[in-house]
Amino acid sequence: MIDSYDSPWMDEELHIMRDAVAKFLQKEFVPKMDKWEKQGFVDRDAWLIAGKAGLLCASIPEEYGGGGGNFKHEMVLVEELSYANVTGFGNGVHSGIVAHYINSYGSEEQKMKWLPLMASGEIVSAIAMTEPGTGSDLQAVATTAILQGDEYVLNGQKTFLTNGMTANLICVVAKTDPTEGGKGISLIMVETDLVEGEGGFSRGRNLEKLGMKAQDTAEIFFDDVRVSKENLLGPSEGKGFVQLMQQLPQERLIIAAGACAAIEKALKITSEYVKERKAFGKRILDFQNTQFKLAERYTEARLARVFVDDCAMKLADGKLDEATAAMAKWWTTQKQCEIIDECLQFFGGYGFMMEYPIAKMYADSRIQKIYGGSNEIMKLLIAREI
């Protein structure tokens, strides 16, 4: 069967986990998606429910409250969220990115302080990279964090924060030495419960987006916000850019994994539709154009899946390089947009109706080519290795 492929990194434990996650999402999240999309954010208690079910920080060591797994466990979660068409739950950022910054670079005290609460869902995290005037060029960030005594004083503005309206803990990319360019970048952990309401720190509006309607996406502002020097991530200042570069391959593979699953979901619902829908007296699937188009797209889906599976195994072994991760990110997200667009076409006018999942998938897919580093930047990273 064309859909019988099983990823080589899957084992019995991961299959059990996949089944459990799929059932959890269908019971706890899918029925609430309409509500979440209308209100523009996922209910806060959803994080607590997910934490209790073991869906958060699955690849963080057990001694810090995590699941004790590895990136393969995160892959299962990312894929099942895509299969269920649950696009507003920002666990990829929370568990797959921020938790790993803390686990990789945080002190023992920082890990014990934040990771267990992240794993339980009591704390929701975000990462603040992008600024209004700075997208993928992280070396050009203008937000500053200047050490004054025992505190960093933060000034600047960040935008497009996933979980930005909800987050209690934000990893902020800032210049601790504005004269040093990329070498002056550090990561500062901001505990919003300590600074919110005291002046200086504020959140803007929940940004209205083309897709990903249930995901709260915010802009935040720092005006002389004071944070303990103990919240610096890493042994010393100026390590932030290196830390970012070391973790970005995982972030980009999370995006690629979501793209693969979205492609597979789109092809599945489209195949079901063209078998049932009739035009000119026969099924849409019986037209040669339909057969050829789907044959092409299923082939591309398999190519994407095999490539991402190989990257996942390399990442789990610590062998995934930046250029290969960039290849996976740009190619799968490009194909995601192309394939979902073609799938929508088979639905005709119904494909333009938001009550059909393919319409939501079309709107949600577009951001994939932008965040995590735009696809144009991915190509530059690849070209550097040529």
N, C-alpha and C positions, 0 to 999 in steps of 0.2 A: 504493500500500500504506500501511496505517495507521502502520507503523513505518519508513517510508522518509525521514522528516524528517532533514535534515542541518543542523547549526548553521551560521549564516552566517559565524561567525568561524573555522570550520575551513578549512584550506587543505591543499595536497598534503603539505607537511612534517608537519603535525599528524596527517594520516591515516596517514602512515608511522609516526610516533611511536606513535599509538594501537594500530596493529597490533603493533608491537614490544613495547609494554608489556603488551598482552593475552597475547601468547605467553610473555613473561617470567613473568608472574604464574601462568599455567597450569603452567609448568614448575617454577618455583622456590618459589612460595608456597602455591598451592592444595593440593598434596599434603601440606603440613606443617600445615595449619590445625587438623586434629583434635588433633595433638600440642600445638600452641601453645595451643589453648583449654583443654586439660586441665591444662597446666602454668601457665597464667595469664600468659604473656608470650611475645613473639616472640624467637626465638633471636638472640643478639647478632650472630652472623655474617651474619644476614639483612640487616643494615644495610650491612655491607661488600659483600655481593653486589649489593645495590641501588645502592650508590655506584659500584661498578665498571660497572654497566649504565647509569649516567647518570640514575637515577631521583631522586636527591637534589639539592635546590637547583637545580632546572631553570630557575627564573626569576631566579637570581642571576648577576651579570656573570661572564664567563669569566675576567677577571683575578683573581677571588677563588675560582676553582675551580668555579664554577657552570656551568650549561648555556647561559647567555646568552639565555635565553628571556624570556617575560613570563607574565602570569597565565593566558593561554590554555593554556600548557604545564602549569601546575599543575592547571587544569581537567581536562585529559585524564587526568592521573594520578589525581585524585580520582574521576573517573567510572569509570575502568577498575577501580580497587580496589572500587568498589561493584558493578560488573557481575560481578566475580569473587567477590563476597561475602567479600572479605578485609577484615575490620573491625578487626583488631588492630594493624595496622602504623601507628604514629602519625606518618606523614610529613607529614600536614597541619599538625600543630603544629611539627614539626622544620623543614620546608622552607618551608611557606606562611606561618608566623607568626614563629617565633624568628629564622630567617635574615633575614627582612625587617626586623625590629627592628634587628638588627646592621647590615644594609646601609644602612638609612635614617638611623640615628642614631649609629652607631659611628664611632670615629676610624679613620683609615687603619690604624693599628697593630692595633686590635681586629679590623677586617675581615680583615687578612692573617693574624692569629693564629688566628681561629676558623672563618671561612667555608670555607677549603679542606678543613679536617678534617671539617667538617659535610658537605661535598659528597662526600667519600670514604667517609663512614660511620664514620670513626675516632672521631668525637665524635657522641653522640646528645644532643639538646637537649630541654628542657621549659620551660614557663612556669608560674610560681607566682603565681597571682592569688588564687584562692579561699581563704578561711579558714573554720575551723569555725563562726564566728559571722558571717561575711560572705560572701554569695553574689555577686549581681550589683551590689551597691552598692560599687564599687571605692573610692570616697572614704572609706569607713569601715574600710579595712584597718588592722589594729593592729600588724602586723609593723614593726619599726623598724630603721633602718640609720643609726646615729649616727657621724659622722666623729670619730675620735680620732687625731690625728697624721696619719699616712699611710695609715690603714686605716679602713674602715667596720666597726662592730661590730653584727652582726645578732642580733636577738632576736624570736622569734615562731614561729608555726606555720602551715603551709599544707597544704591537702588537695586531693584530686581532681586530682593532677598526671598528665596523660597522659605516658607515658614516664618516670614518676617513679622507678621502681626501676632503670631502665637509664641515665638521663641522666648525662652527664659535665659538662654545662653547663646551668645553670638561670637563666633570666631571672626575677628576683624583684621583685615589686611591693612596695615598702616605703616607709615614711615616713622621710624624712631630716630632716624638721622636723614633729614630731607636733602642733605648735600651729597649723599652717597648713591643715589639712583637705586637700582635693584639691590645693591649691597646694604642699603639702609632700611630694608623692609623687615618687619617683624609681625608675628601673629599675637594679638592681644585678645584674651577671652573676657568678654563683657557679660556680667551677670545682670540682666535687665531688672530683676526684682530689687537690686540694690541701688540702681541709678534712676529708675523710672519714677517720676513724681517729685524728684528733688530738683528739677530744672537741669537744663543742659542736654539731656537725652530725650529724644522724642521720635515717634513713629509718624510717618505721613499716612496717606490714605492707602487702603487696600487697592492695589492697581487693577484696573479693568483690562482684561486681556482678550486676545482673539480666541484662545483655547485655554485648556487647563483651568476651567472656571472654578473648580472646587479648591484649588490650591491658593492659599493666601500668599500674595506676593507684594512686598512692601518696600518703601524707601525709609531710611532712618537718618537721623541727624545727630551730630555731636557738637556741642558748644561748651567747651571747657569741662567735659565730663571726666571725672576723676575715678581711676581704677587702680587697685592695689598693684604694685610692681610684681607681686606674687602671681599675677595673672598672665605674665609673659609666658608664651609657650616655647619651651626650649631652654637650653642652658645659658644663652646670652642673646643680646640683640643682634639683628642683622642676619638671622638665619631663615627668615620667612620665605624669601624667594626660592631658596633651595628646598625648603619643606614643601612648598606648593608644587614645584616641579616633580618631586618624588611621589607625591600623592595623586597628581593629575591623571596618570595612566589609569588608575583604578576608577576615578570619577568618569573618565571617558568610556571605559569599558562598561560601566553601569548604564550609561546612555545607550551604548551599542546593544547591550543585552535587551534593554527595553524596546529598542527599535526592532530587533529580530522577532520578539514576541508579538509586537503590534502588527508586523507584516503577516505573521502566521495567523493571528486572529482575524485580520482583514480578509485573507484568502479563504479562511474557513467559512466565515459568514457569507462571503460572496459566492462561494461554491454552492452553499446551501440554497442561496437565493436563485441562482441561475438554473438550478435543477427544478425549481418550483414555478418560477415566473415564465409565462408564455408570451410569445409575440408572433404574429403571422401564422398562427396555427401550430407552432412547435416551441419546445423549451428553448430558452435563450442559450443554454449549454449546447444545444444541437447545432448552432451556427458555427461555422468553421472559424470565424473571427474570434468568437469567445474561447474556443478550444485553444487556438494558437496563443492568444493573449495570456490566458491562465497558465498554459504550459511554460511560457517564457517567465512569468512571474513566480511560479512555483520553483523553477530552476534557480532564479536569483535568490529566492528565499532560502533554498538549501545551501547555496554558496555562502550567503551571509551567516547562516547558522554554523556551518563547519568552520568558517574563519573565526567567528566569535568564540566558539568552543575551544579552538586551539589557543586563542588569546587567554581565555579563562584558565586553562591548564598552565599556561606559562606564568600568569599572574600568581596563581596559587603556589608555584615553585619559585617565585621571586625573579622570574626571567623575562617579564614583559617589558620591552623597551618603549621609549616615548614615541618613536616614529610608528611602530606597529600599532600602538594604541590609537594614534592619530588616524592611521589608515582605517581601523575598525570603526572609529567614531564617524568619520565623514562619509564613508561608503555606505554603511548601514542606514544612517539617517537620511541620506540622499535617496536611497532605495525605498525607505519607509514612505517618504513623501510621494515619490513617483508611483509606487505600487498602490498605495491607498487611494491616490487620485484615479488610477485606472479602475480600481475596484468600485469606487463610487459611481463611475460612468455606467457600469452595468445595472445599477439601480435606477437609472433614469432620473426622473423628477423626484422620486422618493429618496434618492441619495442626498438631496438637498434639504430634506426635512430632518430637523434635529431629533425627532422621535426615533429615527433609525440610527443604530450605533455607528454606522459607517460615516455619518455626517460629523458626529462628535470626534471620531478618530481622525478625520480629515483636519478639523480645526486644531486638535491637540498635537498633531504630528509636526506642525510647522516650526515650533520652537526648538525642535531637536537639532536642527541645523545651525542654531545660534548659540545656545548656552553650552557650558563646558568648553568654551573656546569655539569661535565660529568655524565653519568648515573651510573657509579660506585660510584661516590660521593653521588648521590641521595640515593643509597642503604645503604651507611654508615649512612646518616642522618636518614633514617628510622630505621636502626638497633639500633641506640642510644635510641630510644623510646621503644624498646622491653623489 
